[in-house]
Amino acid sequence: MIDNDFIWQEGKYLDFWSTTHTIIGAIFVWLFMFLGMNIYLGFLISFLIIFGWEFFELYFLNVHEYFWNKVWDVLTGIIGFWVMYYFILKYGLMNLVNYEIWFIVVYLLLCGWGFWHHYTRKKKNIVS
């Protein structure tokens, strides 16, 4: 059986949520380029969404994390953005459609699993 408490345990720097942050960065760059957006504008919008999510978590979802965990959440999103941008330049935007679909599916499954675990566990492992 999978130990959800271990998998979703908050890390001081990185944790399993870092995976979803990396994936969303990759999804954003592909989406914005698909829409014909300038890469730097797409990056700025992605950064603001990723950065803003950390404030949303804190002030609206009351999720308290280590400071460096929040920093790495933003950094992993940025890393996902630029790594996918490299692959788009190397292989072409439309050649990566199937990968993007899988990224979206995996992202949604991981987020659903993580949120389910977070809101159903008996003990809270959240720090200030």
C-alpha positions as CSV (number, residue, x, y, z in Angstrom):
1,M,0.0,0.0,0.0
2,I,1.2,3.5,-0.7
3,D,2.0,5.6,2.3
4,N,0.3,8.9,1.4
5,D,1.6,10.6,4.6
6,F,5.2,10.0,3.4
7,I,4.6,10.9,-0.2
8,W,2.8,14.2,0.5
9,Q,4.8,15.2,3.6
10,E,5.9,18.8,3.3
11,G,9.6,19.2,2.7
12,K,11.7,22.1,3.9
13,Y,12.8,22.8,0.3
14,L,11.4,20.3,-2.1
15,D,8.6,17.8,-1.8
16,F,6.2,15.8,-4.0
17,W,4.3,19.0,-4.8
18,S,7.4,20.2,-6.6
19,T,6.4,17.8,-9.3
20,T,3.1,19.6,-10.0
21,H,4.8,23.0,-10.0
22,T,7.3,21.8,-12.6
23,I,4.6,20.3,-14.7
24,I,2.4,23.4,-14.6
25,G,5.4,25.5,-15.8
26,A,5.7,23.2,-18.8
27,I,2.0,23.4,-19.5
28,F,2.0,27.2,-19.4
29,V,4.8,27.6,-21.9
30,W,3.3,25.2,-24.3
31,L,-0.2,26.8,-24.0
32,F,1.1,30.4,-24.3
33,M,3.2,29.5,-27.4
34,F,0.3,27.6,-28.9
35,L,-1.8,30.8,-28.5
36,G,1.0,32.7,-30.3
37,M,2.1,34.7,-27.3
38,N,5.5,36.3,-27.0
39,I,7.7,34.0,-24.9
40,Y,8.7,36.7,-22.4
41,L,5.1,37.8,-22.0
42,G,4.1,34.2,-21.5
43,F,6.9,33.8,-18.9
44,L,5.8,36.9,-17.1
45,I,2.2,35.7,-16.9
46,S,3.3,32.2,-15.9
47,F,5.6,33.7,-13.2
48,L,2.8,35.9,-11.8
49,I,0.4,32.9,-11.7
50,I,2.9,30.6,-10.0
51,F,4.0,33.3,-7.6
52,G,0.4,34.4,-6.9
53,W,-0.6,30.8,-6.2
54,E,1.7,30.8,-3.2
55,F,-0.1,33.8,-1.7
56,F,-3.5,32.2,-2.6
57,E,-2.5,29.1,-0.7
58,L,-1.5,31.0,2.3
59,Y,-4.2,33.6,2.6
60,F,-7.2,31.8,1.1
61,L,-6.5,28.1,1.7
62,N,-4.6,28.7,5.0
63,V,-1.7,26.5,3.9
64,H,1.4,27.3,5.8
65,E,4.7,26.0,4.4
66,Y,8.3,26.5,5.0
67,F,9.6,29.7,3.4
68,W,12.2,27.9,1.3
69,N,9.5,25.4,0.2
70,K,7.5,28.3,-1.2
71,V,10.6,29.7,-3.0
72,W,11.3,26.3,-4.5
73,D,7.6,25.9,-5.6
74,V,8.1,29.0,-7.7
75,L,11.6,28.0,-8.9
76,T,10.4,24.5,-10.0
77,G,7.6,26.1,-12.0
78,I,10.1,28.4,-13.7
79,I,12.4,25.4,-14.4
80,G,9.5,23.5,-15.9
81,F,8.7,26.5,-18.1
82,W,12.2,26.9,-19.5
83,V,12.9,23.2,-19.9
84,M,9.7,22.7,-21.9
85,Y,10.6,25.8,-24.0
86,Y,13.9,24.2,-24.9
87,F,12.0,21.0,-26.0
88,I,9.6,23.1,-28.0
89,L,12.5,24.8,-29.8
90,K,14.2,21.5,-30.4
91,Y,11.2,19.4,-31.5
92,G,8.5,21.9,-32.5
93,L,5.4,23.0,-30.7
94,M,2.9,20.6,-32.4
95,N,5.2,17.6,-32.1
96,L,4.8,17.8,-28.3
97,V,1.0,17.9,-28.3
98,N,0.7,14.3,-27.0
99,Y,3.2,15.1,-24.2
100,E,1.3,18.1,-23.2
101,I,-1.9,16.1,-23.0
102,W,-0.2,13.6,-20.7
103,F,1.3,16.5,-18.6
104,I,-2.2,17.9,-18.1
105,V,-3.6,14.4,-17.2
106,V,-0.8,13.7,-14.8
107,Y,-1.0,17.2,-13.3
108,L,-4.7,16.9,-12.6
109,L,-4.3,13.4,-11.1
110,L,-1.5,14.5,-8.9
111,C,-3.3,17.6,-7.7
112,G,-6.5,15.6,-7.0
113,W,-4.6,13.0,-5.1
114,G,-2.6,15.6,-3.1
115,F,-5.6,17.8,-2.3
116,W,-7.6,14.7,-1.3
117,H,-4.8,13.6,1.0
118,H,-4.3,17.1,2.4
119,Y,-8.0,17.6,3.3
120,T,-8.7,14.1,4.6
121,R,-5.7,13.3,6.8
122,K,-6.3,13.3,10.5
123,K,-3.1,15.1,11.5
124,K,-1.9,18.3,10.0
125,N,1.8,18.6,9.0
126,I,1.7,22.3,8.2
127,V,4.3,24.7,9.6
128,S,4.5,28.5,9.8
